[in-house]
Amino acid sequence: MAVALGGNDAATPCDTSVGARVISIRNALILFAIFTSVGALTQGYMVMKTIGRGIVPAIDLLGVLITVSVAFAWIMFCNFYGLEISVTHSIIGSVLGYGIAAYGIGRVNWSIMTNIIVSWITSPIFAMFMAYSVYKLLARMIRGKNSLSSRIMPILLIAALCYSAYAFGTNDIANATGVYVTISQIIFGGLPEQNIMFILAAFGSIGVAIGGFLLGARVIGTVAFRITRLDPVSGFAAELANAFVVHMFTTIPYMLIGYGIPISTSIAGVGSVIGVGLAMYRSAGVNKRTVLKLFMAWIGTVTITAAASYILYTLIAPITGPILEPKT
């Protein structure tokens, strides 16, 4: 699951710097692997808790195997076609389908689900408006200072890549690891939840890095070159906006309600790229066909994974039982 996550979502931090041609895909992926790991190990627990025990009371081993298998199969299918779907939508849809099958619709935590769905709508809008505003401000500040822009902006863009990868690690590592929290506590004999989440974040970071190097180039190409044309200024505005929005949804809800919100970093990333496209070229600068294709894939992802997870658990659970059922 972590390999699939890295393969699909390496595009989120790397797309703008590669699209602006200030760094190669290989070097972008190296920075992605390093800073994603740092974010996962320091703040990844904030969203891991939400997926493992927030949406549903707990996830048994059969549920873990089904949710991960369904999400993995769908993600890898989309990786093959170079389509940047939402990995977050994949795992949340799978967990939701499992929760309805295992506990009934009434025991799903719909207040958290509502917060998650609202975040999926608001995060790309925030990212789009922030990227639009940052680009307009920067363009005004550096107007007529081409030599300064050509020296400083590539450096700032690479710094934004690093921050974006860090923010990605804080939010998205839970997509590969969150469902394992309860089961891992049982297997490891009741280790504290915080220790379990750190171990899972370490394993997840390794898988994400491998996935980025093996599978990331195809999806990076889709977002970097097929939505709008980017330069260092527009790339920096888009990447900074994406990173800030992702990090905000990880940390602020955790401080307020005890659960980080698992937003779609890919949707926030595309929203920010659209924002700078509108700022530079207005609506003519955005490839609407690519955006529509991505949007339809995001909507379909939740429906497909939820239905598949529900059907599989309903069919298999009467035969095997839940397997390592946790106390709820």
Secondary structure as UniProt FT lines:
FT   HELIX           2..9
FT   HELIX           11..19
FT   TURN            20..21
FT   HELIX           25..43
FT   HELIX           45..49
FT   HELIX           50..54
FT   HELIX           61..80
FT   TURN            81..82
FT   HELIX           87..103
FT   HELIX           105..107
FT   HELIX           110..141
FT   TURN            143..144
FT   HELIX           146..177
FT   HELIX           178..180
FT   HELIX           181..187
FT   TURN            188..189
FT   HELIX           193..225
FT   HELIX           232..257
FT   HELIX           265..281
FT   HELIX           282..285
FT   HELIX           288..320
//
